[in-house]
Amino acid sequence: VQLQFPGLVDQSGFFGRDQATYILEQVFAKAKPTGFDQQHLQKVSSEKQYLINGAWDVAGGPRMLYITLRQKGDKWAIVSVRSGGK
């Protein structure tokens, strides 16, 4: 999973499940998100992916959030979650 949250946590890059869980816990503890406003959704059928863009309300003000999901059988997996910096 690719994770990137400039200004919220120092770690960024590609991580395994346990590492990603740890980093996301850090992000949510620090950012304290209170909302998400989806602004764009795009299905990429050839790659079995959805690209989701939106603004999330976090401590310090709104930021853009970019999420990529991939379908694996009947389940969905997170490919990447990136946040725009301040």
N, C-alpha and C positions, 0 to 999 in steps of 0.2 A: 504494500500500500504506500502510495506517495503522500506525504504530509508536508505542508508548508504553512506556517502561521507567523509571519514576520511581526516582531514586536510583542508577541504573546508568549512564545517559547523559543528557546535557542535552537533546538533540534529541528532539522528539516532534511528531507531525503526520502529514501525508500526503506520501509520497515516491515518486519514480520508481524503476525497477529498480536503477540504479547507486547512487543515494543509499541505498536500502534495504539493499543488499549491504554498503556501507560501515558503516552504523549497526549492522547485525547482527554484523559482524566485531568492532566495538567492544564490543558487548554480550557476546559470547561470550568475548572476551579478558579482560574485566573480571570477569564473573560466574563464569566457569569452571564451567558446569553439569555435574553428575555424574549426574543422573537426572531422569526425568519420570514422574509417576504420574497417568495419565488418570483423571479422576473423573466426567466427564459428556460424553456425545456426543449431539448432536441434529442430525438431518437436517431441513433446511427445503426440502422439495421444490419449493415454488413459486418459490424464489429460487435453486435448484440450489446450495445451500450446506450445509456442515457446520460446526457450532459445537462446538469442543472446549475443555473446561476441565480443568485439572489443576494439580497442584503440581509445580514443578520445583525441584530442589535446586541452589542456587547458593551461591557464597561469601557468607557472612553469614546463611545459613539459608534455609529453604524459602519460596517465594513462589507465589502463584497465577499461572497463565499462561492467557490467553484467546486462542484462535486461531480465525479464521474463514477457511474455504477455499471457493472457488467453482469449480464445474465449468464448463469451457469446452471443449465438444466432448468429446474423450476424455482431456483433460488437466485438472489441477487447478492453480489459482492462489491465492496467498495474498492475502486481502483485508485482514486485519488481524492483528497480533500485539500484545497488550497484557499487561503484567505488573502485578500489584498491588504497590504500594509497601510499604516497611517500615513 
